[in-house]
Amino acid sequence: MALRIDILTLFPEMFGPFLGTSIPKRAAEKGLVSYQLTNFRDFATDAHKSVDGKPFGGGPGMVMMCQTVFDAVAHAEQQDPRPARRVLLSPQGKKLEQSLVTELARDERLLLISGRYEGFDERIIDGLKPLEVSIGDYVLSGGELAAMVLIDAVVRLIPGVLGAADGPVDETFADGLLEHPQYTQPREFAGMQVPDVLLSGNHQLIARWRLEQRKQRTQQRRPDLWQRFQSRLANEPCE
Ligand code: ADE
């Protein structure tokens, strides 16, 4: 059955171009995923259609209110009997890494809660118990872009979304190493050559060169990943 992704937001219009382009679009056309947008504003009950309020105790900005978020979540969840994994996008959340993306791609239903303003009333977190997810240590104006990042990373992992030729199997992070450099035509551009080994036709040599490049890059650019890679190797049982 297709993965169902509910997106709860104050700005559903931000998602149209993204969901209607490239891989997210292709995945939906193939029937492997479906997207449902819900606007918190539709669940506001007062004359002003309020979704936010001033923080108790003072301070700058506004806070997303409980009622509209709880009602929007209940509404979206009722649309499908399968239980949804609730995810709330927030800089306070667990850092999105490929391992978490893989885990989320196995779910049948994701419900993504994107907020605006200074954040959510804490009772939303306490009551709905979502998995809080951050896409990095920087602050965005809202969770929408973070939700799109998560959707993009998840959808391309669903079996059948990518063709066999561009499958996600041996790419960056699948095994903890960065990707090797790639080249295409022409063989020479502005005096810069494609490395000879890639033109050699010797697949074993090419594979060895690529692995070496991946290790070098990871060591130079991402010492954190390199350390993890090495300790994983050291802990692997000998054959
Ligand atoms: N909302 C605002 N900043 C964010 C971030 N870095 N990750 C996820 N959601 C956010």
Residues whose N, C-alpha, C, O or C-beta is under 5 A from the ligand:
A	BS01	ADE	L89 S90 P91 V133 S134 I135 G136 Y138 V139 L140 G142 G143 A146
